[in-house]
Amino acid sequence: MNCIFKRLQVERPLTEDEIRHANEEAEALVMDEYDSLHKHVFEKEQP
């Protein structure tokens, strides 16, 4: 999905490097959200 948004931004087909970079960006965002959710669910706040 990130590749679709990138392609719309540049208004041309993406290069392989741009596709790879877009996928890496998306993976990093997903992992950040996963880490945040994991902390929220499984780690209790210390008083």
C-alpha positions as CSV (number, residue, x, y, z in Angstrom):
1,M,0.0,0.0,0.0
2,N,2.9,2.4,0.8
3,C,4.1,1.8,-2.8
4,I,0.8,2.9,-4.2
5,F,1.0,6.2,-2.2
6,K,4.6,6.8,-3.3
7,R,3.7,6.2,-6.9
8,L,0.8,8.7,-6.7
9,Q,3.2,11.2,-5.2
10,V,5.8,11.0,-7.9
11,E,3.3,10.4,-10.7
12,R,5.5,7.8,-12.5
13,P,6.3,4.1,-12.0
14,L,8.7,3.5,-9.1
15,T,12.2,2.1,-9.5
16,E,13.2,-1.1,-7.7
17,D,15.1,1.0,-5.1
18,E,12.1,3.2,-4.5
19,I,9.8,0.1,-4.1
20,R,12.3,-1.4,-1.7
21,H,12.6,1.8,0.3
22,A,8.8,2.2,0.5
23,N,8.4,-1.4,1.7
24,E,11.1,-0.8,4.4
25,E,9.3,2.4,5.5
26,A,6.0,0.5,5.8
27,E,7.6,-2.4,7.7
28,A,9.2,0.1,10.2
29,L,5.9,1.8,10.8
30,V,4.2,-1.6,11.4
31,M,6.9,-2.7,13.8
32,D,6.6,0.6,15.7
33,E,2.9,0.2,16.0
34,Y,3.3,-3.5,17.1
35,D,5.9,-2.5,19.8
36,S,3.6,0.2,21.0
37,L,0.6,-2.1,21.2
38,H,2.6,-4.9,22.8
39,K,3.8,-2.5,25.6
40,H,0.3,-1.2,26.1
41,V,-1.2,-4.7,26.4
42,F,1.6,-6.7,28.2
43,E,3.6,-4.2,30.2
44,K,2.0,-2.6,33.3
45,E,2.8,0.9,34.2
46,Q,5.0,1.3,37.3
47,P,3.6,3.5,40.0
